[in-house]
């Protein structure tokens, strides 16, 4: 097992994001949304025109665990990032 390759956290989280596309997520203020994943690298929430690139999700991972949206306000769609990354179906290792 000395040669076992460690899977990057973004790959684990992104696989979970893809597998839960179309399911309902809840924002910090209580709003709900679903999303699709297009081009294998973009989240498209149904309640906004803002798309969330996989690279933005990866940037947000530096701030987990999230207690609110403040630490990711500089990123695109912080309330959607919060909802996705704090959901029990997605979060892992934090």
For each residue, the residues with C-beta under 8 A, 3 or more apart:
1: 4
2:
3:
4: 1
5:
6:
7: 11 12
8: 11 12
9: 12 13 61 92 93
10: 13 14 54 57 58 61
11: 7 8 14 15
12: 7 8 9 15 16 92 93
13: 9 10 16 17 57 61 85 90 91 92
14: 10 11 17 18 54 57
15: 11 12 18 19
16: 12 13 19 20 89 90 92
17: 13 14 20 21 37 43 57 84 90
18: 14 15 21 37 40
19: 15 16
20: 16 17 23 87 89 90
21: 17 18 34 35 36 37
22: 34 35 36
23: 20 34 89
24: 32 33 34
25: 32 33 34 35 80 83 84 87
26: 30 31 32 83 87
27: 30 31 32 33 79 80 82 83
28: 68 69 79 82 83
29: 79
30: 26 27
31: 26 27 47 79
32: 24 25 26 27
33: 24 25 27 45 46 47 48 80 83
34: 21 22 23 24 25 45 46
35: 21 22 25 43 44 45 46 80 84
36: 21 22 43 44 46
37: 17 18 21 40 42 43 44
38: 42 44
39: 42
40: 18 37
41: 53 54 55
42: 37 38 39 51 52 53 54
43: 17 35 36 37 51 52 53 54 57 80 84
44: 35 36 37 38 51 52
45: 33 34 35 48 50 52 77 80
46: 33 34 35 36
47: 31 33
48: 33 45 77 80
49:
50: 45 76 77 80
51: 42 43 44 76
52: 42 43 44 45 56 57 76 77 80 81
53: 41 42 43 56 57 76
54: 10 14 41 42 43 57 58
55: 41 58 59
56: 52 53 59 60 75 76 77 81
57: 10 13 14 17 43 52 53 54 60 61 81 84 85
58: 10 54 55 61
59: 55 56 62 75
60: 56 57 63 64 66 72 75 81 85
61: 9 10 13 57 58 64 85
62: 59
63: 60 66 71 72
64: 60 61 85 91 94
65: 86 91 94
66: 60 63 69 71 72 81 82 85 86
67:
68: 28 71 82
69: 28 66 72 73 78 79 81 82
70: 73
71: 63 66 68
72: 60 63 66 69 75 78 81 82
73: 69 70 78
74:
75: 56 59 60 72 78 81
76: 50 51 52 53 56 81
77: 45 48 50 52 56 80 81
78: 69 72 73 75 81 82
79: 27 28 29 31 69 82 83
80: 25 27 33 35 43 45 48 50 52 77 83 84
81: 52 56 57 60 66 69 72 75 76 77 78 84 85
82: 27 28 66 68 69 72 78 79 85 86
83: 25 26 27 28 33 79 80 86 87
84: 17 25 35 43 57 80 81 87 90
85: 13 57 60 61 64 66 81 82 90 91
86: 65 66 82 83 90 91
87: 20 25 26 83 84 90 91
88: 91
89: 16 20 23
90: 13 16 17 20 84 85 86 87
91: 13 64 65 85 86 87 88 94
92: 9 12 13 16
93: 9 12
94: 64 65 91
